Amino acid sequence: MMYYYVRSYYPTTLYPVYIPVREQLPPVNIEFFYESANETVRLMNDVRVVLNKLSTSKEFDRQIMSAAQQSDHEEVKRLIQSLNITSTIEVGFTPDELRLNFSKKTVHSNRDCCKITIFLRWR
């Protein structure tokens, strides 16, 4: 009986070794963040104005709901903007709710900086 030796070669698998390298980050610049915080305060004031009107005037609520029932987006938006809102506002509604998206841009860089979305259920 004869024996044969078969040589087997197994490839060695090399796994990459990741060595964490701490990269140098640029110094922090807080100007845009600071402006965003200040514009958000103004944005919240606009939200407060709208919510105060909605929570104190049933006639105003009736006008908004009637316009929404007739799918008159422009009238709903006009009614909200008649409260002297300085922020940009997007108005949307469904049979169940009113959605108000308030947004602002920073004064110096004119970039979008903050948003507040309010959902008010009416059914």
ZILIN-V336252 format. One record per helix or strand. SS is the DSSP state (2 for helix, 1 for strand). FROM is the first residue (numbers start at 1). TO is the last residue. If there is no record, write none. Layout:
{{SS & FROM & TO} {SS & FROM & TO}}
This chain:
{{2 & 31 & 56} {2 & 58 & 69} {2 & 73 & 81} {1 & 88 & 93} {1 & 97 & 105} {1 & 112 & 121}}
